Amino acid sequence: MRAALPALLTFLGGVVLLLSFVSVAQASAESRTAAAKPTVVLVHGAWADGSSWDGVVARLQRDGYTVDVPSNPLRGVASDSAYLASYLKTVTAPIILAGHSYGGIGDRKTPPLS
């Protein structure tokens, strides 16, 4: 029995070490998955404000997305597009951009948001 005790302790130590590696690997994978999610930017239309997206924001956040709803200044298509382009440059993550109504249009004079 005494001869088996060191072997048993070594075995149990190996199991504990293996489980700690699995735990760290799992946490790392979860972190990469969370970091891989894009930021969702929602732009409101002319007859609404950012609160019109509240239901969508709640669902996306529940699914783990970062959601931004910048205030659309509603000063004209060219001006609003320029404002949105400058706002988007501040977002460091990949972006999914969605606009509703006026917030989703563009004109031929406005350069693409890239």
C-alpha positions in Angstrom: 0.0 0.0 0.0 2.8 2.4 0.9 4.5 1.7 -2.4 1.3 2.6 -4.3 0.8 5.9 -2.5 3.5 7.9 -4.3 2.3 6.6 -7.7 -1.3 7.5 -6.8 -0.3 11.0 -5.7 1.7 11.5 -8.9 -1.2 10.3 -10.9 -3.6 12.6 -9.1 -1.2 15.5 -9.5 -1.1 14.8 -13.3 -4.9 14.8 -13.4 -5.1 18.2 -11.6 -2.5 19.6 -13.9 -4.3 18.3 -17.0 -7.6 19.8 -15.7 -6.0 23.2 -15.2 -4.7 23.2 -18.8 -8.2 22.3 -20.1 -9.7 25.1 -18.0 -7.2 27.6 -19.3 -7.7 26.5 -22.9 -11.5 26.7 -22.5 -11.3 30.2 -21.1 -8.9 31.2 -23.9 -11.3 29.8 -26.6 -14.2 31.7 -25.0 -12.2 34.9 -25.0 -11.3 34.5 -28.7 -14.9 33.9 -29.6 -16.1 37.0 -27.7 -13.3 39.1 -29.2 -14.2 37.8 -32.7 -17.7 39.3 -32.6 -18.1 42.5 -34.5 -19.5 45.8 -33.2 -23.0 46.4 -34.5 -23.6 50.1 -35.4 -27.3 51.0 -35.8 -28.3 54.3 -37.5 -31.7 55.7 -36.9 -33.9 57.4 -39.5 -35.2 60.9 -39.9 -38.4 60.5 -37.8 -36.9 58.7 -34.9 -34.0 58.8 -32.5 -31.6 56.1 -31.2 -34.2 54.7 -28.9 -36.1 53.3 -31.9 -33.4 50.6 -31.8 -33.9 49.6 -28.1 -35.5 46.2 -28.8 -32.8 45.3 -31.3 -30.1 46.5 -29.0 -31.4 44.4 -26.2 -31.5 41.2 -28.3 -28.0 41.8 -29.8 -26.5 42.5 -26.4 -28.1 39.4 -24.9 -26.3 37.5 -27.7 -23.0 39.0 -26.6 -22.6 41.8 -29.3 -21.3 45.3 -28.6 -23.9 47.7 -30.0 -23.4 51.4 -30.8 -26.3 53.7 -31.7 -24.7 57.0 -32.7 -27.0 60.0 -32.8 -27.8 60.9 -36.4 -27.5 64.7 -36.6 -30.2 64.9 -39.4 -28.6 67.9 -41.2 -28.6 66.4 -44.7 -27.4 63.2 -46.5 -23.9 64.5 -47.2 -23.3 66.0 -43.8 -24.8 63.0 -42.0 -22.8 60.5 -44.0 -19.6 62.4 -43.3 -20.4 62.5 -39.6 -21.1 58.7 -39.6 -17.9 58.0 -41.5 -15.9 59.9 -38.9 -17.7 58.0 -36.1 -17.0 54.7 -37.7 -13.3 55.4 -37.8 -13.4 55.4 -33.9 -14.6 51.8 -33.8 -11.6 49.5 -33.6 -13.5 46.2 -34.0 -15.0 44.8 -37.2 -18.3 46.5 -37.9 -21.8 45.5 -39.0 -23.6 48.7 -40.0 -27.3 48.9 -40.4 -29.5 51.9 -41.1 -33.2 52.4 -41.1 -35.2 54.7 -43.3 -33.2 57.9 -43.9 -30.3 56.4 -41.9 -29.9 53.7 -44.6 -29.7 55.9 -47.7 -26.8 57.5 -49.5 -26.4 59.8 -52.5 -24.0 59.7 -55.4 -22.1 62.7 -54.2 -21.2 61.1 -50.9 -18.1 58.9 -50.9 -18.6 55.4 -49.7 -18.0 54.7 -46.0 -14.7 52.8 -46.1 
